[in-house]
């Protein structure tokens, strides 16, 4: 990125116009040195105490070269001292919270003096559990790696670091366990990251699209989590982890439908309760997907399938409604989406009230005014609640999109259209893969992987990940 | 592959059947078929009635004059008289094969008989009566309604 000799002129030229760029000339034993730092990323106190003071107090050399060697080999008692071989390294170190000392003619050394100003580790906001740990990822990647290390103290944990984004220079860490994770998975992940050539790598969607190859699908192909324990559990399964500086998330790949349907709460309960809840969750997945479309199909095309008392009740409730069933359901689905979106964008205290009150008041008012029938409202509400049951938000959002599509196709072609839509969906899911692991992998060869395994008998890792060590316990 | 999916989606839009909204339906549970002055007279428990020279003509009139879409797929009971027993074959084209058929003797009001038939009606579906030539249960009004032989 930056070419040229490592000298004072070139370094100051890179950061010309940057108001937070600090440059300070020093004199040590008659030799002129320069100190550089970015205000806000570095700690002034640490810079003074652990870089500048040792330079002036401890270095005894008479030339820049001898001063450089003394500083590099410990006379400047800073835990990290990285030699900077080129201008690129100098620039990267400075923007990463290092103080760089230039020894003109000899080289430059970067000393780590990062500021302690960062968000503290707190409880997860979305993936809450009653019994599980309460430490969630934060924006600082080093804090996140320390969290992982606390959960997984194995020395075989590897954290391969790189920078992605020509201008953002976002620090990205690939986490895996040596001797466990399939090396091919790691290589694929590393290759994907190296192939990314963009200006900025800042948004979660950038991570998801670039790493997974930007497939035309609403379904998530990479799993994110804010929980360190869930992240580490994924690494122990043989998956590859990804941490991105600036995002309070950890990503796990490959992600298939089975992993996306797992909740951290599953591992806080006994296997019977957890299995029951998983079955419920899969039921909610199917119900949330097809219920509005099924209601339209039955009410418009296949009324003979509705039991007579229920049919009479539905007809009675629709007496004063001026809109067709399809229009009712589709408009309710869209209203539901609007309420959810408004709840997200408003401040938290207001947003929750708006979503709740909006749903109840608007829904009730719409029924009382005869704009929608109670049956349609109930069908859409149940489908909406079923969507909330899913542990992965991205999966729930994909579901919302397909649910609307199914409602539209059912309005046109009834159960025939709904069935055709389901076939298209299954075909679409079957064609998806993440890091060359199929999306519907848990359901291949008739394996019933809906239930949670008993930990005592769960001896083998997921064979589809081809882990180097397939056995979890003897 | 995408071309075939798009073609399939287009074909879906060209399907002839457009469906009937449930709000427009008049679901029938009990259907009474009588003969009056040589004409078939049909009365439903929804309060609709029609006449015609044949069963088909009467059904067509019923459909055309009802304030909604007469829905016979929900018809669970058909009441015939002695004069209209011979229209059971023609009846197959209008109601489900599982619709229960009875003969009725006396003034029958379909609107009021629904609950009684649900509670006491024998299981004599149309398809079994025709296929096995079974006897059609007779519903009689003697003070109260009851089935002959019960």
Interface residues (C-beta under 8 A of the other chain):
Chain A: X299 X300 X301 X303 X304 X306 X308 X311 X312 X314 X315 X318 X319 X321 X324 X325 X326 X373 X409 X412 X413 X414 X416 X417 X420 X424
Chain B: X5 X8 X12 X13 X15 X17 X19 X20 X21 X22 X23 X25 X27 X29 X71 X73 X74 X76 X96
